[in-house]
Amino acid sequence: KRQIQVIPNVIEMKKFSLSDALKKNNNLNIGILGGMGNYRKGLDILIKAVSLLKDMELTVHIGGDGKLLSTFKDMAKELDVTRKCIFYGEIKPESIQDFYSKLDFYVLPSRDETFGVVVVEAMACVLPVIATKCVGPEEIITKETGVLIDKENPQELARAIRSVAGNLGSYNRKAIRDYVLEKYSPDLFVASISEVYQELLRNTK
C-alpha cells in the first residue's frame, strides 16, 4: 500500500557520442554484448534466429566472454552460420563505443533483465533495439526506439530482424539519443533523487 516512485538506472552519456563512428561494411550489422557464462542473454536464441535468415546478408557482432563461449561457437557451426558471426571475446569498457559503432541496430533476446544497461547504451549510440519482453526492456523501449518481442522465440526474432532491417530509415536516430538523455542521464537521476528526499523532509515536518 506504500506509494512507489521508480528512479531508473543511468549511463554516462559522455562515453557514448555521435562522432568517431567506425565505417560499416555493406551488409546489415547487428550485435549483442554481454557475459557468456550462462544462457540469460539469449545468444543461443539469436544464433537460431540467424539460421532462419538464410537469404539475408548480415553480420552478427558478438561481444563478451565466459565459460559458454565455445558452446555458442559450436552452435553457430552446427547451424551453419559461422560465416555470419564474429566473436570478439571480452570487450573492454574503453572499446564499447567502438563496438556499438559497427552496428545498424542492437539485439537483446534475454530471458530476464531487471533493467538493461546495454539497451540504453545502444540507444545512446543512436541505435534502434530489438529486445524481449523480460521486464527491464519493457520499461525502456518504445515503438519509436525499437521493437519488443516474446521470449524464447527464434522465429519471432528472425521476423523482427527482417522487419527492422527493412525499416531502418523510419527511425529518427537523434530522437533515440535524445530520449535516453531525457530519461537516463546522471543529471536527471540527481534531480529525481533530490526531489524524493525533499518530499520526505517536507512530510516529516
Salt bridges, closest charged atoms under 4 A:
ASP44 OD2 - ARG111 NH2 2.84
ASP55 OD1 - ARG162 NH2 3.03
GLU57 OE1 - ARG83 NH1 3.97
GLU90 OE2 - LYS92 NZ 3.75
ASP104 OD1 - LYS24 NZ 3.57
ASP112 OD2 - ARG40 NE 3.10
GLU113 OE1 - ARG40 NH2 3.36
GLU113 OE2 - LYS41 NZ 2.72
ASP150 OD1 - LYS133 NZ 3.65
GLU152 OE2 - ARG111 NE 2.65
ASP178 OD2 - LYS174 NZ 2.91
GLU195 OE2 - ARG202 NH2 2.88
GLU199 OE1 - ARG202 NH2 2.66
